[in-house]
Amino acid sequence: MGEKVRVRYAPSPTGYLHIGGARSALFNYLYAKKYNGDFVFRIEDTDIERNIPGAEESQLHDLIWLGIIPDESPENPNPKYAPYRQMEKLDIYKQYAQKLIDMGVAYECYCSEDELAEMKEEQLSNGVKSFKYNRHCLNLTEEEKEKYRKEGRKPTIRLKMMENHIFKFNDLVRGEITFNSNDIGDFVIMKSNGIPTYNYAVVIDDHLMEITHVLRGEEHLSNTPKQLQIYEYFGWEAPKFGHMTIIVNPNGKKLSKRDHDILQFMSQYRDLGYLPEAIFNFLFLLGWTSEDNREIFTKEEAIAAFDPARLSSSPSMFDNKRLLWTNSYYIKHLDDEKYFDFIIPFVKKIDFLKNKSDDELKRIALIFKQEIHYGQEIVDLLNEIVTINKDLSEDEKEMINKESSKKVIEFFKKSLQNLDEINEITVKQLFRDTQANTGIKGKDLYMPIRIKLTGHTHGIEMFNIIDILGKEETLSRL
């Protein structure tokens, strides 16, 4: 490419880093790194009533946690392109808006919300499918403007759309796309409070920051002609656009906050013990496919393989099972020391284990390395062992009360009391001795002891349960 590639991820601080936002950021990051370009993080904070504390930090720091590290951000600005928050650039937006007015392609609009609502209602009643501003304020005289001002009205600024103009661009994902300006009404670029609207501010930002490529969600597709109109008026070269498909749930519906079976935010995955490399890998394949259908990519491999032409033009289904498989794969392939660093904070949540040494905790943690899908899962699995389930089913009660069960438990308990060392060999020998002495084997040998120790009929190997509980607790439960 002749020009330096510069892409951006520009969230609003109205919420924490979401699945969709993380995927958009990832594809932009991969595009930049593929071509030795810059990945820019900036904040679109003009929706001041909906901004929430901590959202900007979540958006930025959860990206960094994922390994999607911006070259520029409010925390790491390039003086040439700063500032990186829109509310710090209000004077700039006003200056460019005035230029558009001076060019005769933007104008003050004094229509009230009630008047606009009445205008919209009238158009809809006449069979118009989508509202277009009727240009009531396009040619106001100075006298008419002064009259409105005396009424206390503060104007917005609207952009005048060209008549019968075709906007055509080659979408990086969807190919050639065209829009007719006649389908788009004159839209507000500056609100009456002096704050710019999205479609206006984003053009000024992208131009001043020299953004060359914009990969974003398909919900922005209808915004593109509005933005192209501003580019044309200023005589600026527009970036190349690519609009990615939506993410859907397993039922094919657009992912929403009502999908309680799917975690929505990166902070939730982080807290539950998902590995950033696994989330990165999963998001990479959420709407992009490799030529050989590979499932596992390092960050470096993803950068090398990425080609926007292979972005899906069909909705991308969020598959929880595939995410769990991916994360468990990465956990299994951690070396033991990295696994301990990752998992021990979760193991230490178990009060029962608080007096265990670090070596004991590591030994316990290793038991579950091949079993767990995410960090918090080890807490749930350990709790099933250390917190005995006393709500037994009728079948479990029947098993415990069998004469054969009483014999097994009594002999096992006495033999365990005399055991000097508990390890896998000695515990397995204990079961063999119990079988030989009682003549009981199979389910009738193991099940009564398992139920007595945990209150469950299934779980990890008996030796591991006894190792976790320790000799005294095991004897107490028996």
Secondary structure, DSSP 8 states (H G I E B T S, - for coil): --S--EEEE---TTS--BHHHHHHHHHHHHHHHHTT-EEEE-B----TTT--TTHHHHHHHHHHHHT---SBBTTB--TTT---BGGG-HHHHHHHHHHHHHTTSEEEE---HHHHHHHHHHHHHTT-SS-----TTTT--HHHHHHHHHTT---EEEE---SS-EEEEEETTTEEEEEEGGGS--EEEE-TTS-B-HHHHHHHHHHHTT--EEEEEGGGGGGHHHHHHHHHHHT----EEEEE--EE-TTS-B--TT-TTS--BHHHHHHHT--HHHHHHHHHTSSB--TT------HHHHHHH--GGGB-SS-EE--HHHHHHHHHHHHHTS-HHHHHHHHHHHHTT-GGGTTS-HHHHHHHHHHTTTT-SSHHHHHHHHHHHHS------HHHHHHHHSHHHHHHHHHHHHHHHT-S--SHHHHHHHHHHHHHHH---THHHHHHHHHHHHS-S--S-HHHHHHHH-HHHHHHH-
